[in-house]
Amino acid sequence: MKFTVKRCLIAAVAALTIGSARADEGMWLLQLMKQQNSIDMMKKQGLKLEADALYNPNGVSLKDAVGIFGGGCTGEIISPEGLILTNHHCGYDAIQQHSSVEHDYLTDGFWAMNRSEELPTPGLKFRFVDRIVDITDLVNDKIKAGEATEVTAQTRPFLSKLAQEELEKSDLKGKPGIIVQALPFYAGNRFYLFYYKVYSDVRMVAAPPSSVGKFGGETDNWMWPRHTGDFSVFRIYADKNGDPADYSAENVPLKTPKFLPISIKGLQENDYAMILGFPGSTSRYLTESEVKLRMQADNQAMIDMRGARLEVLREAMAASDKTRIQYASKFARSSNYWKNSIGMNQAIVDNNVLGAKAEQEKNFNEFAKGKPEYEGVVDKINAVVEKSLPLERQMYYMYEGLNGAIEFGSPYMVMDNMKKALEEKNDSLLDATKKLLVEVFEGIQDKDYDHEVDRAVAKAILPALAKALSPEELPDFYRTIQTKFKGDYNAYVDDIYDNSILSSRESLDKFLKKPTVKAIEKDPATAYSKAKNEKLKAVAMELQGLIADLPLLHKSYIRGLGEMKEPVPSYPDANFTLRLTYGNVKSYNPRDAIHYKYYTTTDGILQKENPEDSEFVVPAKLKELILNKDFGRYAMADGTMPVCFLTTNDITGGNSGSPVINGEGQLIGTAFDGNWESLSGDINFDNNMQRCINLDIRYMLFILEKLGGCKHLIDEMTIVE
């Protein structure tokens, strides 16, 4: 793909040849739809809307009914009163935040019967895309002027400064809730500036019990057939003018300019389906060597380190309701991509991704002949990868184990400043560091932390990390384990968790009453944290030097791949910005003699039911509704109740909660997962195996009305029968 002018010629030719591109592959930028002729292909697939109905920079469109929910999911507006639909696993942090042993919304579910019962959720935000601006020429002009290099132009400091400068010149300056973000696309061949409107008063409205919202648990995660009612409902509140505002009892439900009507007409195989959402990250343009690095470094570290932690958490959570609630969200986040990494490594082999990448490189090298800007690019990338692989592996293992799994530690830099304050008798610095120390303690040992559980995690992680890395690759505190503690990991961990300044509130208060340099120097957690962070920093610095050339090499490689494909358009890797993917409702054949139908029903819930397994418990009321076929208007024509369905849409993490929309612009489901056989999809899209797993909107409405008793919420919605 050319990233310069000559658009009209490309568009004209593409209109004739675009059929060679698979309609289901691609996370397309809405702002390039017309230019890339995407709308023509969508209409061939079954879309009945015009381009401006999907994205209209000068008016209201489907784009305005979708936003970022929390920190890493998508949500959609389903009523004119600011009602948000997203996944249960997206709302899980909020549900857990509101839960206690006395009010266990994780187990029992939560249903607000009126507006006064909707729960304010501090920290939860919803972001709408207000405006998208192409700033490619602006960035390139700054590169030419020497204000940035091609590498620094892709970095956060440069782009954040540029974004703020543009906001200062914008008519949106000073408007409530407006924030800006500038990002590179196509590895720095394009740049866009996003203006977001952020609402910070978001309240929890409805969430099914985990026996519905997480039915199947870890076992069914990333699997089909699926029977998970993965949804939760929230509402945006604003001030009386409809502007973003912090929580206030005076705030009112947001009157949204656009919301999605809901279709309960049903689905057929090959029906058109499109998804708007915010896919988090893909790596579709890696070389074969980079895929191997991903397998051996990123994924294997996640598998080993998270696996060790999860084993400890499972046992602790099974033994205590308090611990189960405390660690529910942490466990879910960790487990999700632990299993994903296992599946990805397997799918890379099963789907011959390495072979596909090798073929791509062969074709690229042939295309690059006689083109100095592209010749040798792949070889140069591979040379960098070969040198950096050991350090990448070391970095990922240490980060996953010591930063990701173990929560306890000490802020050694704060401790260094406290030592300085004590030695220099600087009372103001001493008071400031005391305050910081209290804040750090409260940040670690909050309501969702258990010191004994974390101790058990540390006892599992430290030997597992020692097994994965060589002695030279480990932080210096491992020498202390071998010398002072004679190789006894448990004794070393106990020393840290029992005898550190931050081990308990009592030990912290005792230290703060009479802080001494000697106490700081003897503190085992401070020594541990300092050794850990110094090692991570040293590896990061060495690694940074080795991979310094990669950004420009990737920029050339991705630009060349795009040109090689022309006139067929290319899409950029996902980076948690608004994208559209289109495809169809479709079944698939995962293995010889096995056929997976495109939908599941409540019959499968009863078939999977196991009262002895917490992942497959069926609530008594739901079982009664299913047995009595009390499905109301939401059943299919034959009287059965659909639960989930499959489409060929191209999604990844961040798309969770995204609306699945039919050809008429109506909501038919909510995306929540991908299938096991295609978990290499973040690296290489598989046209035969890739499937998106979606919650059927009819099952959501059935649960909301019949199980939750929330018909008042359904009455807010526009239902198309």
Secondary structure, 3 states (H helix, E strand, C coil): CCCCCCHHHHHHHHHHHHHHCCCCCCCEEHHHCCCCCHHHHHHHHCCCCCHHHHCCCCCCCHHHHEEEECCCEEEEECCCCCEEEECCCCCHHHHHHHCCCCCCHHHHCEECCCHHHCEECCCCCEEEEEEEEECHHHHHHHHHCCCCCCCHHHCHHHHHHHHHHHHHHCCCCCCCCEEEEEEEEHHHCEEEEEEEEEECEEEEEEECCHHHHCCCHHHHCCCCCCCCCCCEEEEEEECCCCCCCCCCCCCEECCCCCCCCEECCCCCCCCEEEEEECCCCCCCCCCHHHHHHHHHHHHHHHHHHHHHHHHHHHHHHHHCHHHHHHHHHHHHHHHHHHHHHHHHHHHHHHCCHHHHHHHHHHHHHHHHCCCCCCCCHHHHHHHHHHHHHHHHHHHHHHHHHHHHHCCCCCCHHHHHHHHHHHHHCCHHHHHHHHHHHHHHHHHHCCCCCCHHHHHHHHHHHHHHHHHHCCHHHCCCHHHHHHHCCCCCHHHHHHHHHHHCCCCCHHHHHHHHHCCCHHHHHHCHHHHHHHHHHHHHHHHHHHHHHHCCCHHHHHHHHHHHHHHHHCCCCCCCCCCCCCEEEEEEECCECCCCCCCECCEEEHHHHHHHCCCCCHHHCCCHHHHHHHHCCCCHHHCCCCCCCEEEEEECCCCCCCCCCCEEECCCCCEEEEEEEECHHHCCCCCCCCCCCCCEEEEEHHHHHHHHHHHCCCHHHHCCCCEEC
